């Protein structure tokens, strides 16, 4: 009898959970649980199940996603930028961008064996890393002249260390704040390769609070390399026993409470989130959470806020809009779509502020940076 009651109650919970959580539905939901609790008060076991289900619905309401809203006239003054390939946010809540100045990645930049064809030009003379004022967009600091050939990904960790990838160099680096010499270097200069000591056009880096490093090795190898804080290789994702195939992992986002690494799997037109395996080498033997829809397009950037992922696609076909997406990996679903009124051109990267108040999107055509406020839903 108790089992039947719980089963029926479960169906009712599914119905209530599917209601939009506005103020009126919230009151109705509370009244529903109050009545059920009174009817089942003679059975403590069922009452406990009622409390658990009520908490589940409440938690889902609390996790209702913030809505990105483009900040108009930001930056307030035009910035002189090349292709903006990377963006992150430092501990002072200042956006930091990585741009290519006068360099452009086109069909002649690499040969068929993925070797960079413009070494003779030398490194980019201009500063490629700019720190911006979050209120005005004004340039507050410049760094990175004469260091990089073809910038790609940029990540600022919680200690304000700078992690960057350069697809021409086939290398990735860690720089401490203000220093010109890297403290960690991955890959061999101008030498692409598939073995553990080489990279081939790496795209992105994510750094866990444990210090573990996830490097998307990107355009050619289509793999993720996981290192400890000292740069010792721990794991390659996907491993031999994993039912996971990547096709240009373009960006990474860690959801540490879920132990998931979410990957913008660009050419597979999806976001996939395998186990990160934090605190262990292999992690749990569980399938990746995978989010894909017919209109998703090629996903270029991902960034995490809580247990949600904000993502942005890029040009895929004339039939698919270029837009932002809010993703719930736990349900493997897209729960919102968004874009500025004037629309996107060619988004390449996305980052969320550490305090969750805003996100930034970098574009490589037109070459610009967007700011979006994250506001509670109405």
C-alpha positions as CSV (number, residue, x, y, z in Angstrom):
1,X,0.0,0.0,0.0
2,X,2.8,2.4,1.0
3,X,4.6,1.6,-2.3
4,X,1.5,2.5,-4.3
5,X,1.0,5.7,-2.5
6,X,4.6,6.7,-3.1
7,X,4.3,5.8,-6.8
8,X,1.2,8.0,-7.2
9,X,2.8,10.8,-5.2
10,X,5.9,10.5,-7.5
11,X,3.7,11.2,-10.6
12,X,2.1,14.2,-8.8
13,X,5.6,15.5,-8.0
14,X,6.6,15.3,-11.7
15,X,3.5,17.3,-12.5
16,X,4.3,20.0,-9.9
17,X,8.0,20.1,-10.9
18,X,6.9,20.9,-14.4
19,X,5.1,24.0,-13.5
20,X,6.7,27.4,-14.1
21,X,8.0,28.5,-10.7
22,X,6.4,31.9,-10.3
23,X,4.9,33.3,-7.1
24,X,1.4,31.8,-7.7
25,X,2.7,28.4,-8.5
26,X,5.0,28.5,-5.6
27,X,2.0,29.0,-3.3
28,X,0.1,26.3,-5.0
29,X,3.1,23.9,-4.6
30,X,3.4,24.6,-0.9
31,X,-0.4,24.0,-0.4
32,X,-0.1,20.8,-2.3
33,X,2.6,19.5,-0.1
34,X,0.8,20.6,3.1
35,X,-2.3,18.7,2.1
36,X,-0.4,15.5,1.1
37,X,1.6,15.7,4.3
38,X,-1.6,15.8,6.4
39,X,-3.1,12.9,4.5
40,X,0.1,10.8,5.0
41,X,1.0,11.9,8.5
42,X,0.3,8.5,9.9
43,X,3.2,7.0,7.9
44,X,6.6,8.6,8.8
45,X,8.3,6.9,5.9
46,X,6.1,8.5,3.3
47,X,6.3,11.9,5.0
48,X,10.0,11.8,4.7
49,X,9.7,11.1,0.9
50,X,7.3,14.1,0.7
51,X,9.9,16.3,2.4
52,X,12.7,15.2,0.1
53,X,10.5,15.8,-3.0
54,X,9.5,19.3,-1.7
55,X,13.2,20.1,-1.2
56,X,14.0,19.0,-4.7
57,X,11.4,21.3,-6.2
58,X,12.6,24.2,-4.0
59,X,16.2,23.5,-5.0
60,X,15.2,23.6,-8.7
61,X,13.5,27.0,-8.1
62,X,16.6,28.4,-6.4
63,X,18.7,27.3,-9.4
64,X,16.6,29.0,-12.0
65,X,19.2,30.6,-14.2
66,X,20.1,34.3,-14.4
67,X,19.4,35.9,-17.8
68,X,22.2,37.5,-19.8
69,X,21.4,41.1,-20.8
70,X,23.8,43.0,-23.1
71,X,25.2,46.2,-21.6
72,X,24.6,49.0,-24.1
73,X,27.5,51.2,-25.1
74,X,30.1,49.0,-23.5
75,X,33.0,49.6,-23.9
76,X,32.2,53.3,-23.9
77,X,35.1,54.1,-26.2
78,X,36.1,52.0,-29.2
79,X,39.1,49.6,-28.6
80,X,41.8,49.0,-31.2
81,X,41.6,45.2,-31.4
82,X,42.6,42.4,-33.7
83,X,40.8,39.1,-33.7
84,X,39.7,38.6,-30.0
85,X,40.3,34.9,-29.4
86,X,40.2,34.6,-25.6
87,X,38.6,36.2,-22.6
88,X,38.7,35.6,-18.8
89,X,38.0,37.6,-15.6
90,X,40.5,38.3,-12.8
91,X,40.0,38.4,-9.1
92,X,39.3,42.1,-9.3
93,X,36.4,41.3,-11.6
94,X,38.2,42.9,-14.5
95,X,37.9,41.3,-18.0
96,X,41.1,40.2,-19.5
97,X,41.2,39.6,-23.3
98,X,43.7,38.0,-25.7
99,X,43.8,39.4,-29.2
100,X,45.8,38.9,-32.3
101,X,46.6,42.5,-33.3
102,X,47.5,42.6,-37.0
103,X,47.7,38.8,-37.4
104,X,44.8,37.0,-39.1
105,X,44.3,33.2,-39.2
106,X,43.3,32.3,-42.7
107,X,43.7,29.4,-45.2
108,X,47.4,30.1,-45.7
109,X,48.4,30.2,-42.0
110,X,49.2,26.5,-41.7
111,X,50.3,23.9,-44.2
112,X,48.8,20.4,-44.5
113,X,51.1,19.0,-41.7
114,X,49.9,21.8,-39.3
115,X,53.1,23.8,-39.4
116,X,52.9,27.5,-39.0
117,X,53.8,29.3,-42.3
118,X,54.6,32.8,-41.0
119,X,57.5,32.3,-38.6
120,X,59.5,34.8,-40.5
121,X,57.1,37.6,-39.3
122,X,58.4,37.1,-35.8
123,X,56.2,37.5,-32.7
124,X,53.4,40.0,-32.5
125,X,54.9,43.4,-31.7
126,X,51.9,44.8,-29.9
127,X,50.6,43.9,-26.5
128,X,48.2,41.0,-26.9
129,X,46.8,40.8,-23.4
130,X,44.6,43.7,-22.3
131,X,42.9,44.2,-18.9
132,X,39.7,46.3,-19.1
133,X,37.7,48.4,-16.7
134,X,34.5,46.4,-16.0
135,X,32.4,49.7,-15.8
136,X,33.7,51.6,-18.9
137,X,35.7,49.0,-20.9
138,X,38.7,51.3,-20.8
139,X,42.1,49.6,-21.1
140,X,43.7,49.5,-17.6
141,X,46.8,47.4,-18.5
142,X,48.7,45.9,-21.4
143,X,51.0,42.9,-21.6
144,X,52.3,40.3,-24.0
145,X,54.2,42.2,-26.7
146,X,56.9,40.1,-28.6
147,X,55.7,36.8,-27.0
148,X,53.0,35.2,-29.2
149,X,52.5,34.4,-32.8
150,X,48.8,33.3,-33.0
151,X,46.9,33.8,-29.7
152,X,44.0,31.5,-28.9
153,X,42.8,30.7,-25.4
154,X,43.2,32.7,-22.2
155,X,42.3,31.7,-18.6
156,X,43.0,33.7,-15.4
157,X,42.9,31.4,-12.4
158,X,41.9,32.3,-8.8
159,X,45.5,33.4,-8.0
160,X,45.5,35.6,-11.1
161,X,48.0,33.4,-12.9
162,X,47.6,33.7,-16.7
163,X,47.2,30.6,-18.8
164,X,47.4,31.0,-22.5
165,X,47.5,28.8,-25.7
166,X,49.2,29.8,-29.0
167,X,48.2,27.7,-32.0
168,X,51.2,28.7,-34.1
169,X,53.7,27.8,-31.4
170,X,51.8,24.6,-30.6
171,X,52.3,25.5,-27.0
172,X,50.5,26.5,-23.8
173,X,52.0,28.5,-20.9
174,X,51.4,29.6,-17.3
175,X,52.6,33.1,-16.4
176,X,52.6,34.5,-12.9
177,X,51.1,38.0,-12.6
178,X,53.4,40.6,-14.2
179,X,56.1,38.1,-15.3
180,X,57.4,37.7,-18.8
181,X,58.9,34.2,-18.4
182,X,56.5,31.3,-18.1
183,X,56.6,29.1,-15.0
184,X,55.1,26.2,-16.9
185,X,55.4,25.4,-20.7
186,X,53.6,22.6,-22.5
187,X,54.5,21.4,-25.9
188,X,57.6,22.1,-28.1
189,X,58.0,25.4,-30.0
190,X,56.6,25.3,-33.5
191,X,56.6,21.5,-33.5
192,X,53.2,19.8,-33.7
193,X,52.8,16.2,-32.6
194,X,50.4,13.6,-31.1
195,X,52.6,12.2,-28.3
196,X,52.4,13.3,-24.7
197,X,55.3,15.8,-25.0
198,X,53.9,17.6,-28.0
199,X,50.7,19.6,-28.7
200,X,49.0,20.4,-32.0
201,X,47.2,23.8,-32.1
202,X,46.0,23.8,-28.5
203,X,42.8,25.8,-27.8
204,X,41.9,26.2,-24.1
205,X,42.9,25.6,-20.4
206,X,40.8,25.1,-17.3
207,X,42.4,25.1,-13.8
208,X,40.8,23.4,-10.8
209,X,41.0,24.8,-7.2
210,X,43.0,21.6,-6.5
211,X,45.6,23.0,-8.9
212,X,45.0,20.3,-11.5
213,X,45.2,21.5,-15.1
214,X,43.0,20.6,-18.1
215,X,44.4,21.4,-21.5
216,X,42.4,21.1,-24.7
217,X,44.7,19.9,-27.4
218,X,42.6,21.1,-29.8
219,X,42.5,21.3,-33.6
220,X,44.6,18.3,-34.6
221,X,44.7,15.8,-31.6
222,X,41.2,16.4,-30.3
223,X,42.0,15.4,-26.8
224,X,42.2,16.8,-23.3
225,X,45.4,16.4,-21.3
226,X,45.1,16.5,-17.5
227,X,48.1,17.5,-15.4
228,X,48.8,17.9,-11.8
229,X,49.8,21.4,-10.5
230,X,53.5,20.7,-11.3
231,X,52.7,19.9,-15.0
232,X,53.0,16.1,-14.7
233,X,50.6,14.3,-17.1
234,X,48.0,12.3,-15.2
235,X,45.4,11.4,-17.8
236,X,44.3,11.7,-21.4
237,X,40.6,12.3,-22.1
238,X,39.1,10.4,-23.7
239,X,40.9,7.3,-22.4
240,X,40.9,3.9,-24.2
241,X,37.9,2.6,-22.3
242,X,35.8,5.8,-22.6
243,X,32.9,5.9,-25.1
244,X,33.7,9.4,-26.1
245,X,35.0,10.9,-29.3
246,X,35.9,14.6,-29.5
247,X,36.2,16.7,-32.7
248,X,38.0,20.0,-32.0
249,X,37.5,20.5,-28.3
250,X,37.5,24.3,-28.5
251,X,36.9,25.5,-24.9
252,X,36.7,24.0,-21.3
253,X,34.6,24.8,-18.2
254,X,34.9,23.0,-14.8
255,X,31.9,22.3,-12.6
256,X,33.8,21.2,-9.5
257,X,30.7,20.4,-7.3
258,X,29.6,17.9,-9.9
259,X,33.2,16.7,-10.8
260,X,32.5,17.5,-14.4
261,X,34.6,19.0,-17.2
262,X,32.4,20.5,-19.8
263,X,33.8,20.7,-23.3
264,X,32.8,22.8,-26.3
265,X,33.0,19.9,-28.7
266,X,32.9,22.2,-31.7
267,X,32.6,20.1,-34.8
268,X,30.4,17.5,-33.1
269,X,28.0,20.5,-32.4
270,X,27.5,19.7,-28.7
271,X,28.7,20.3,-25.2
272,X,29.9,17.1,-23.4
273,X,30.8,16.8,-19.8
274,X,32.8,13.8,-18.8
275,X,34.0,13.1,-15.2
276,X,36.9,15.5,-14.3
277,X,38.3,13.0,-11.8
278,X,39.3,15.6,-9.3
279,X,41.2,14.2,-6.3
280,X,41.7,11.0,-8.3
281,X,43.4,10.1,-11.6
282,X,40.6,8.3,-13.3
283,X,37.4,9.5,-11.6
284,X,34.2,7.5,-11.6
285,X,33.3,5.2,-14.4
286,X,30.3,7.1,-15.6
287,X,29.3,8.2,-19.1
288,X,29.7,11.8,-20.1
289,X,26.7,14.2,-19.8
290,X,26.0,15.3,-23.4
291,X,23.9,18.3,-24.5
292,X,23.0,18.5,-28.2
293,X,20.1,19.8,-30.2
294,X,19.5,20.3,-33.9
295,X,19.8,24.1,-33.7
296,X,22.9,24.1,-31.4
297,X,25.4,24.7,-34.2
298,X,29.2,24.7,-33.6
299,X,29.9,25.5,-30.0
300,X,32.9,27.7,-29.6
301,X,32.8,28.8,-25.9
302,X,31.7,27.5,-22.5
303,X,31.8,29.0,-19.0
304,X,30.4,27.6,-15.8
305,X,28.3,29.4,-13.1
306,X,27.3,27.1,-10.2
307,X,26.0,23.9,-11.8
308,X,25.0,25.6,-15.1
309,X,26.9,26.3,-18.2
310,X,26.7,29.4,-20.4
311,X,27.8,28.7,-24.0
312,X,28.0,30.5,-27.3
313,X,28.0,29.1,-30.8
314,X,29.5,30.4,-34.0
315,X,28.5,30.6,-37.7
316,X,27.4,27.1,-38.8
317,X,24.9,27.5,-41.5
318,X,22.5,30.2,-42.8
319,X,19.6,28.3,-41.1
320,X,21.1,28.3,-37.6
321,X,21.2,31.5,-35.5
322,X,24.4,32.6,-33.8
323,X,23.4,32.8,-30.1
324,X,24.1,32.2,-26.5
325,X,22.7,29.2,-24.7
326,X,22.1,28.5,-21.0
327,X,22.7,24.8,-20.4
328,X,21.8,22.4,-17.5
329,X,24.2,19.5,-17.7
330,X,22.4,17.5,-15.1
331,X,19.3,17.3,-17.3
332,X,21.3,17.4,-20.5
333,X,19.2,20.3,-21.8
334,X,19.3,23.8,-23.1
335,X,17.1,25.9,-20.9
336,X,17.5,29.4,-22.5
337,X,18.7,31.1,-25.7
338,X,19.8,34.7,-25.8
339,X,21.7,37.3,-27.9
340,X,22.1,41.0,-28.1
341,X,19.5,43.0,-30.0
342,X,22.0,43.7,-32.9
343,X,23.0,40.1,-33.0
344,X,26.4,38.3,-32.8
345,X,28.9,38.1,-35.6
346,X,31.5,35.4,-34.9
347,X,31.8,34.7,-31.2
348,X,34.9,32.8,-30.1
349,X,35.1,32.7,-26.3
350,X,33.0,33.3,-23.2
351,X,33.8,33.9,-19.5
352,X,31.8,34.4,-16.3
353,X,32.8,36.8,-13.5
354,X,34.0,35.0,-10.3
355,X,31.0,36.6,-8.4
356,X,28.5,35.6,-11.1
357,X,27.4,39.1,-11.8
358,X,28.4,39.3,-15.5
359,X,29.7,37.5,-18.5
360,X,31.9,38.5,-21.4
361,X,32.0,37.3,-25.0
362,X,34.9,37.7,-27.4
363,X,34.4,37.9,-31.1
364,X,36.9,37.5,-34.0
365,X,34.8,39.2,-36.6
366,X,33.8,41.9,-35.9
367,X,36.7,42.1,-33.5
368,X,35.1,43.1,-30.3
369,X,34.2,42.3,-26.7
370,X,30.7,42.1,-25.2
371,X,29.6,42.6,-21.6
372,X,26.4,41.0,-20.4
373,X,24.9,41.5,-17.0
374,X,23.4,38.4,-15.4
375,X,20.0,39.4,-14.0
376,X,17.4,37.4,-12.1
377,X,14.6,36.2,-14.3
378,X,11.3,38.1,-14.1
